[in-house]
Amino acid sequence: MAKRVTLKDIAQAANVTAATVSYVINDTPGQSIAPETRERVLRAARELNYVPNSAARTLRRRRSLCVGVVAKKNVAVPRFSQTIRGIQSRLEDLGYNLLLCTNKVKTAGLSDYLIAYLEGRVDGVIFLGKDNVGPSAASLAVIKRDHIPLVAFDCTGNSNVYSTIDFDYRGGARALAERVLTEGPARVLYVKPDIDTPQERDRERGLSDALEAHPETELITVTTPVTLENLDVWDLRYSVGTTPEGDRLTAAFSEILRRAVDDLDRGDAVIASWSGWTESIRYRCRERGIITAELANNAESNFYPDFYLRLPNFDAGVACADEMLSLIDGKPSSARILHLTNVCDGRRGVYGREPR
């Protein structure tokens, strides 16, 4: 058996005292450590494959019957709360518990969820990505080294180290657009965020796929001021409610939509990339006969667009839980795509609305 790495080993490699290593590793309050010294210690710990003592005492032990979930997004957003509920429901059916973890780097440069696994508190981790960002390269190295069961959801990455589950955004966008185009709009206004991710690119490709069969229909694209940098501000409405910064962003968003929609005529269509984005349009244009549709509706609105693509968020959570249990049982990792086919007609049976 290989000799366990100690604080003295790290101190020697980093050319510091063992006390300094202890302060850094344990993040001791009140100790002032120069940033370059801290980084040198953490780098030495990573290179030596240091595992904290508490983890070493329980390292690869009997099962905890608990799965960690890392949610880098605001879990108050309906989409993500629905996914977590699906994970929880399936795990409970199988006799497992769920532990919410963070992605914060803690002891020895390890993320919180990795420490939870190494300490025996969870048997594997489900990682709910944020804007296509999955585990860091440093975390992936530990996951590969220690064979940590990991399922990455909505990160659009393929790996033989961990399992992935993603949505078919392109196919879903194509299906919704094809349904909208049966209404015969002369123009389609596509409303999207100012965000460049594989998910957004796939949605645009799906829209283009559908429009290829309708050369008579003009596509107009409008980009909103929602970016990766201010997305957390945008999502605060789901947790803390309105904020001054959020109100300013919403006002800028609404003004861009107002100007774009003013040029549309009866029978034209608006397709929004995200859930709830056509609500102000429906309010403003309810007498103008403009068709509204959304590519990612989570059923959180009482006033549905004419057509919407219902994301199977709960089912995605169930799929993540099933894949995690498969990995825990020693089965190989896999890459799974969930197809988006549930195109709903919001004009039927919703608060008395009738088809036009």
matplotlib code that plots the C-alpha trace (Angstrom):
import matplotlib.pyplot as plt

x = [0.0, 1.4, 2.5, -0.2, 0.9, 1.3, 1.4, 5.2, 5.5, 3.5, 5.6, 8.8, 7.5, 6.3, 9.3, 7.2, 6.6, 4.1, 2.2, 1.7, 0.5, -2.0, -3.3, -3.8, -5.3, -7.7, -8.4, -7.7, -9.4, -7.2, -4.1, -2.6, -1.1, 0.3, -1.7, 1.4, 2.3, -1.3, -1.2, 2.2, 0.9, -2.3, -0.4, 1.9, -1.1, -2.7, 0.6, 1.1, -2.5, -3.1, -6.3, -7.5, -7.2, -11.0, -11.3, -8.4, -10.1, -13.2, -11.7, -13.7, -15.9, -19.4, -22.1, -23.6, -26.9, -26.7, -26.0, -24.6, -26.1, -24.2, -26.4, -24.4, -27.7, -30.2, -32.3, -35.4, -35.6, -38.4, -36.4, -33.7, -36.0, -38.1, -34.9, -33.8, -37.3, -37.0, -33.7, -35.0, -38.1, -36.2, -33.5, -36.2, -37.9, -34.5, -33.7, -31.2, -31.0, -29.9, -27.3, -27.0, -23.3, -21.4, -18.7, -16.7, -13.0, -12.1, -9.6, -6.4, -7.9, -10.7, -14.3, -16.9, -18.6, -15.3, -14.6, -18.1, -17.3, -13.9, -15.2, -17.8, -20.8, -22.0, -21.6, -21.5, -22.3, -24.8, -23.5, -26.1, -24.1, -24.3, -24.4, -22.6, -19.9, -19.2, -16.6, -13.2, -10.2, -8.7, -11.9, -12.0, -8.5, -9.6, -12.7, -10.7, -8.0, -10.4, -13.1, -15.7, -19.2, -20.3, -23.3, -23.1, -26.4, -26.8, -23.1, -23.1, -19.8, -18.7, -16.4, -15.4, -14.7, -18.2, -21.8, -23.6, -27.3, -28.4, -31.4, -31.8, -32.3, -31.9, -34.6, -36.9, -36.6, -37.2, -40.4, -41.8, -40.9, -42.5, -45.8, -45.7, -45.0, -48.2, -50.0, -48.5, -46.7, -45.0, -42.4, -40.9, -39.2, -36.7, -35.9, -32.7, -30.2, -26.8, -25.3, -23.1, -23.4, -23.9, -27.5, -28.3, -26.5, -28.5, -31.8, -30.9, -29.9, -33.2, -35.1, -33.1, -33.8, -37.6, -37.4, -35.5, -38.8, -40.5, -38.4, -41.4, -41.1, -38.7, -36.6, -35.8, -33.5, -33.4, -30.9, -31.9, -29.5, -29.5, -25.8, -23.8, -22.5, -25.9, -27.8, -27.7, -29.3, -32.0, -32.7, -33.0, -36.7, -37.3, -35.8, -35.6, -38.0, -37.4, -34.1, -33.1, -30.5, -33.0, -35.7, -33.2, -32.4, -36.0, -36.8, -34.0, -35.3, -38.9, -37.9, -36.0, -39.0, -41.4, -39.5, -39.1, -42.7, -44.0, -43.0, -44.9, -48.3, -51.3, -50.3, -46.6, -45.0, -42.6, -40.5, -38.6, -35.6, -36.5, -39.5, -41.8, -40.2, -43.4, -45.6, -45.1, -45.7, -48.9, -50.1, -49.2, -50.3, -53.4, -55.6, -53.0, -53.2, -49.5, -48.6, -46.3, -44.2, -41.4, -38.6, -38.2, -41.4, -41.5, -45.2, -44.5, -46.8, -50.6, -50.7, -49.2, -48.0, -49.9, -47.3, -44.6, -42.0, -42.4, -39.0, -39.1, -37.2, -38.6, -38.0, -34.4, -33.9, -35.1, -32.8, -29.9, -30.7, -31.0, -27.7, -26.0, -27.2, -26.0, -22.5, -22.5, -23.3, -20.1, -21.6, -19.8, -20.4, -22.7, -23.9, -27.7, -29.7, -33.3, -35.5, -37.8, -41.1, -43.8, -45.0, -48.1, -50.9, -51.4, -54.6, -56.6, -58.0, -55.9, -58.1, -60.8, -58.7, -59.9, -58.1, -58.2]
y = [0.0, 3.4, 5.7, 8.3, 11.8, 14.0, 17.7, 17.4, 16.0, 19.0, 21.4, 20.0, 20.1, 23.7, 24.8, 26.1, 25.0, 22.3, 24.9, 27.0, 23.9, 23.2, 26.8, 26.6, 23.1, 23.8, 27.3, 28.5, 31.8, 34.7, 33.5, 35.8, 33.7, 35.3, 34.4, 33.0, 30.9, 29.5, 28.6, 26.9, 24.8, 23.8, 23.0, 20.7, 19.0, 18.3, 17.0, 14.7, 13.5, 14.5, 13.3, 15.0, 12.8, 12.6, 11.3, 8.8, 7.3, 6.4, 6.1, 3.7, 2.2, 0.8, 2.7, 5.8, 5.5, 9.2, 11.0, 14.5, 17.1, 20.1, 22.9, 25.8, 27.6, 29.4, 26.4, 28.7, 28.9, 26.4, 24.5, 23.5, 23.0, 20.6, 18.7, 18.4, 17.2, 14.5, 13.4, 13.3, 11.4, 8.7, 8.4, 8.1, 5.3, 3.4, 4.0, 6.8, 10.3, 13.5, 15.9, 19.4, 20.2, 23.3, 23.7, 25.9, 24.9, 24.0, 21.7, 21.0, 22.7, 20.2, 21.2, 20.6, 17.8, 15.9, 16.1, 14.8, 11.8, 11.2, 11.5, 8.8, 11.1, 10.4, 7.5, 9.7, 13.1, 14.6, 17.8, 20.3, 22.6, 26.3, 27.7, 24.7, 24.8, 21.5, 20.3, 22.1, 20.4, 20.0, 18.3, 16.0, 14.9, 13.8, 12.2, 10.2, 9.3, 8.1, 6.7, 8.9, 8.2, 11.4, 12.3, 15.7, 17.2, 19.8, 20.4, 19.1, 17.3, 13.8, 11.9, 8.3, 9.4, 10.2, 10.0, 12.8, 13.6, 16.4, 17.7, 17.6, 21.4, 21.4, 18.8, 20.5, 23.9, 22.3, 20.7, 23.8, 26.0, 23.5, 23.7, 27.5, 27.6, 25.6, 28.9, 30.6, 33.6, 35.9, 36.8, 35.0, 37.2, 35.1, 36.5, 35.2, 36.1, 37.6, 34.2, 32.0, 28.4, 25.1, 25.0, 28.4, 27.5, 24.3, 26.2, 28.5, 25.6, 23.9, 27.1, 27.3, 23.7, 24.3, 27.5, 25.9, 24.4, 27.8, 30.2, 32.5, 33.2, 35.9, 35.3, 38.3, 37.9, 40.2, 39.8, 40.8, 42.3, 39.1, 37.9, 35.4, 38.3, 39.5, 36.2, 35.8, 39.2, 38.1, 34.9, 36.7, 37.3, 33.7, 33.8, 37.3, 39.1, 42.4, 44.3, 47.7, 46.1, 43.5, 46.2, 48.1, 44.9, 44.1, 47.6, 47.3, 43.9, 45.1, 48.1, 46.0, 43.7, 46.6, 48.1, 44.7, 43.8, 47.1, 46.2, 43.0, 42.5, 40.3, 36.6, 37.1, 35.0, 35.6, 32.6, 33.2, 31.1, 31.1, 30.5, 33.5, 35.8, 36.3, 37.3, 41.0, 40.5, 38.7, 41.4, 44.2, 42.5, 40.6, 42.4, 42.3, 38.6, 37.9, 34.3, 33.6, 30.6, 29.6, 27.0, 26.3, 26.5, 25.1, 25.7, 28.4, 30.9, 31.1, 32.8, 30.4, 31.3, 30.0, 27.2, 26.1, 23.3, 21.8, 20.8, 17.4, 18.7, 16.2, 13.3, 14.6, 14.4, 10.8, 10.0, 11.5, 9.4, 6.2, 6.8, 7.6, 4.3, 2.5, 4.0, 3.2, -0.4, -0.5, -0.2, 1.8, 5.5, 6.5, 9.6, 10.0, 12.5, 13.3, 14.2, 17.2, 16.4, 17.8, 20.7, 22.1, 24.2, 26.8, 28.1, 25.0, 24.6, 27.3, 29.6, 29.6, 30.6, 29.4, 28.9, 31.9]
z = [0.0, -0.9, 2.0, 2.8, 2.1, 5.2, 5.9, 6.3, 2.8, 1.4, 3.5, 2.1, -1.5, -1.1, 0.9, 3.8, 7.4, 8.4, 10.3, 7.2, 5.3, 8.2, 8.0, 4.3, 4.2, 7.0, 5.9, 9.5, 10.3, 11.4, 9.6, 7.0, 4.2, 1.1, -2.1, -3.8, -0.8, -0.5, -4.2, -3.8, -1.0, -2.8, -5.9, -3.9, -2.3, -5.7, -7.2, -4.2, -4.4, -0.8, 0.8, 4.1, 7.2, 7.7, 4.2, 4.6, 7.6, 5.6, 2.1, 0.1, 2.6, 2.7, 0.8, 2.4, 0.4, -0.4, -3.6, -3.9, -6.2, -7.3, -8.6, -9.9, -10.8, -8.7, -7.5, -7.2, -11.0, -11.8, -14.4, -11.9, -8.9, -11.1, -12.1, -8.5, -7.5, -10.1, -8.8, -5.2, -6.1, -7.9, -5.2, -2.5, -4.5, -4.5, -0.8, -1.3, 0.2, -1.6, -0.3, -1.9, -2.3, -3.6, -6.1, -3.8, -3.5, 0.1, 1.7, -0.3, -3.3, -3.6, -4.4, -1.7, -3.6, -4.0, -0.3, 0.4, -1.7, -0.4, 3.2, 2.5, 2.8, -0.7, -3.1, -6.3, -7.6, -10.0, -11.5, -12.8, -15.0, -15.4, -18.9, -20.3, -17.6, -16.0, -13.4, -13.6, -15.1, -11.6, -10.3, -13.4, -12.7, -9.2, -10.5, -13.0, -10.5, -7.8, -10.1, -8.6, -10.1, -11.8, -13.9, -15.7, -16.8, -19.5, -19.9, -23.6, -23.1, -23.9, -21.7, -20.9, -17.4, -16.4, -17.7, -19.5, -20.0, -22.3, -24.1, -27.9, -28.2, -31.9, -32.5, -30.0, -31.6, -35.0, -33.8, -32.2, -35.2, -37.6, -35.6, -35.6, -39.4, -40.0, -39.0, -42.1, -40.6, -43.1, -40.5, -37.5, -34.9, -32.9, -29.4, -27.8, -25.0, -25.7, -24.8, -26.9, -25.7, -27.5, -26.2, -27.8, -31.0, -31.3, -30.8, -33.7, -35.9, -35.2, -36.1, -39.3, -40.1, -40.0, -42.0, -44.8, -46.0, -45.8, -47.9, -48.1, -44.3, -43.2, -40.1, -37.9, -34.9, -31.9, -29.1, -25.6, -23.0, -20.9, -20.8, -18.8, -16.8, -15.6, -15.7, -11.9, -11.6, -14.1, -12.1, -8.7, -9.5, -8.7, -5.2, -3.7, -6.1, -7.7, -7.3, -8.6, -10.9, -12.0, -12.7, -14.9, -16.8, -17.3, -18.5, -21.1, -22.1, -22.5, -24.5, -27.0, -27.4, -27.7, -30.6, -32.4, -32.1, -33.2, -36.8, -36.9, -38.6, -37.8, -38.3, -37.7, -35.0, -32.1, -30.9, -27.7, -26.7, -22.9, -20.8, -20.0, -22.5, -24.6, -21.7, -22.2, -25.9, -25.3, -23.0, -25.4, -28.6, -27.4, -30.0, -32.9, -33.7, -33.3, -32.7, -29.6, -28.9, -26.5, -26.9, -23.2, -21.1, -17.6, -17.0, -14.5, -16.2, -15.9, -19.3, -21.8, -25.2, -28.2, -28.6, -26.3, -25.9, -22.5, -21.1, -19.3, -16.3, -13.8, -16.1, -16.7, -12.9, -12.9, -15.7, -13.8, -10.7, -12.7, -14.4, -11.1, -9.5, -12.6, -12.1, -8.4, -9.3, -11.4, -14.9, -17.5, -18.2, -21.0, -23.0, -23.2, -25.2, -24.1, -27.1, -26.8, -28.5, -26.2, -28.3, -26.5, -27.9, -25.1, -26.8, -25.8, -22.3, -20.6, -18.5, -21.0, -24.0, -27.4, -30.7, -33.0]

ax = plt.figure().add_subplot(projection="3d")
ax.plot(x, y, z, "-o")
ax.set_aspect("equal")
plt.show()
